[in-house]
Amino acid sequence: MADSPSTTEIWRPHVTVACVVADGDRYLMVEEEVNGRLAYNQPAGHLDDGESLLAAAVRETLEETGWTVALQHLIGVHQWRSTEHGDAVIRFSFAARAMSHDPARPLDTGISRALWLTRAEIAALGVRLRSPLVLLSIDAWLAGQRLPLDTLDYVSADGNA
């Protein structure tokens, strides 16, 4: 007999966004404290309730790096089970262009600094990368994987796009 809806827990993955921001052969990265260790990631974070994926990617990049970016493309949607917390993650990776930087802007709690690294420097970080999705999204971008931003629609609660 199947579980009734009242006894079955609904699976809810973490929905996250990340930006691959390139400047020549360097990529914008963040150094952050995660569970007592320093880890490296693209500017990334969780989608907030009522927020579009596009707005979340721009917001997270600004909050974590002080950089205002313009999104250019959707690189891909990646599914992964986090080794950090064991939960499933659905990550929307975007390509973005750096527009302006506010060096005086305080960075999110836990973020040590923003830095620009080459792909080789990022790969050399090995287990210090926050997830395998960091290199996966850079490599997808380098391979030319690009989808139009209007692939993603946001419809508000009142039904407006």
N, C-alpha and C positions, 0 to 999 in steps of 0.2 A: 504494500500500500504506500502511495506517495505521501510525503510530508505535506501537511496543510500549510497554507501561506503564513499562518500565524507562528509556526514553529520553524520555518525555513528562513535562514538569514539570506538576504539579497547581497550578491557579490557587488562590491563597489570599488573599482580600481581608483588609484590616485590619478587625476588628470593634471598633467604638467605641460609647460611650454618651455622652449629654450631657443636662444638665438645664436646662430653662427654669424659673427660679425667679422668680416675679413678686411684687413688693410694691407694690401700687397700680399706677402706670404705669411703675415702674422694674424693671429686670431685673438679676439677679446676673451679673456678668461677671468674667473674669479677664484681666489684662494679663500677657503672658508673652513671654519671649524665644524666638524661633524663627529659627534660621539667622542669628543676628546682628541681627535686627530685632525691634521690639516689635509684637506682634500681640494681637488681642482675640478672645475666644472665650467661650462658655458654659463652665461647669465641665464638663470632658469628658476622656475618656481611653479607653485600651484595656481590653477585657475580658480578665481574667486566666484562665489555665487552671483549670478546676474551679469557677469563680465564676458565679453567676447574673447575668443582665443587670441585674436589679433591685439586687442587692448591689453590682455594679460602679458603677452610677449614684450610689448613696448614698456609696460609698467615695470615688470621684473628686471629688465635690462637697466632701466633708469635707477631703480631702487638699489640694485646690487653693484652698479659700476659708476653711476653718475653720468653715463652716456645716454643722450637722446638718440634714438635710432629710427630709421624709416624702413619698414618691412618691405622686402622685395618679392620674395617667393616663399611658398611652403616647400620645404625640402622633403619631408616625409612624416609619417606617423609610425611610431615605434612602440612595440609592446614588450615589456620586460618585467621580470619579478626581481624586486630590489633585494640585494643581499644585505642591505642596511636594516630594513624593517620587515622583510619577508612578504610585503604586499605587492600586488600587481600595479604596474605603472603604465599608463598610456601617455606617451610624450609626443607632442606636436613640435617639430623642429622647423624653424624659420631661418631664411637668409635675410640679413638686415645690413643696411649701410649706416655707418656712424655719421651723425649729423653735427652734434656739438657736445662738449663735455663741460660739466660743472665740477671742478676739482674740490670745491668747498662743500659740496653736498655730502651729508653724512650717509654712509653705506648701511644697508640692512644689518641687523644684529647677526653676529656670527661671521660676517664677511670681513676678512682681514684686509684684502686689497683687490683691486682690479689690475690686470697685467696683460700684456700682449706677448704671445708666444708663437713660434713657428709650429708646424705640424710635427716636425721631428722632436722639438722640445716637449710638446704635449705627449707624444707617444712614449718618450723617455720617462715620463712620470709614472708609467705602469700602474701599480696597484694604488697609487695616490689619486688616480682619477676617480671621481665620484661614481661613475658608472661606465660601462662599455658604450653607452649611447653617445658619449662625448666624441670619440673617434669615429663612430658609425655615422654620425650626422656630418662631421667634417668631410669624411671620405665620400659620402653621398653627394655633398655639395661640389667637391672636387671632380667627381665623375659626371657632373652636369645635371644631376637630378633636381628638377625645378618644376613645381606646379604653380599655377596662378593662385593668387590669394583668394580670388572669388570662388575657388573650389570649396571654401568654407563659408557657410552662411550662418548668420546670427539672427535669430528671430526673437524679439523681446516678448515678455509675458502678454503684452497687449496685441501681439500678432504683427508688429511692424518689423521690417527687416533693417 
